[in-house]
Amino acid sequence: MKVYKTKDGIIFKVRVQPKSSKNEVWGLYQDALKIKLTAPPVEGKANKALLEFIADWLGIKKSQVEIISGHTGRLKTIKVTGNKENLVEKIQDIC
């Protein structure tokens, strides 16, 4: 999985599987992090759940997480602002 550092954080890709039995990081899917969510993919519920899940998983505020592309698809590009070294370390620990 590629994690890109920016001037104010990191960018990475996720593959979302909505309507799962529980919220969890499932592993890698091609060049993206696969995340399973219980929320359905309607009315932005899965996107909202994804932002909350990533914030909790990384131990940051929800306002620091943003979907920058892929709002209507399963493959999304996520931008997280904050200390990029700590964020990359947290992601690599899980992967």
Secondary structure as the mmCIF struct_conf table of DSSP 4:
data_model
#
loop_
_struct_conf.conf_type_id
_struct_conf.id
_struct_conf.beg_label_comp_id
_struct_conf.beg_label_asym_id
_struct_conf.beg_label_seq_id
_struct_conf.end_label_comp_id
_struct_conf.end_label_asym_id
_struct_conf.end_label_seq_id
STRN STRN1 VAL A 3 THR A 6
TURN_TY1_P TURN_TY1_P1 LYS A 7 ASP A 8
STRN STRN2 GLY A 9 GLN A 17
BEND BEND1 LYS A 19 LYS A 19
BEND BEND2 SER A 21 LYS A 22
STRN STRN3 GLU A 24 TYR A 29
TURN_TY1_P TURN_TY1_P2 GLN A 30 ASP A 31
STRN STRN4 ALA A 32 LYS A 36
BEND BEND3 THR A 38 ALA A 39
BEND BEND4 PRO A 41 VAL A 42
TURN_TY1_P TURN_TY1_P3 GLU A 43 GLY A 44
HELX_RH_AL_P HELX_RH_AL_P1 LYS A 45 LEU A 58
TURN_TY1_P TURN_TY1_P4 GLY A 59 GLY A 59
BEND BEND5 ILE A 60 ILE A 60
HELX_RH_3T_P HELX_RH_3T_P1 LYS A 62 GLN A 64
STRN STRN5 VAL A 65 SER A 69
TURN_TY1_P TURN_TY1_P5 HIS A 71 THR A 72
BEND BEND6 GLY A 73 ARG A 74
STRN STRN6 LEU A 75 THR A 81
BEND BEND7 GLY A 82 GLY A 82
HELX_RH_AL_P HELX_RH_AL_P2 LYS A 84 ILE A 94
#
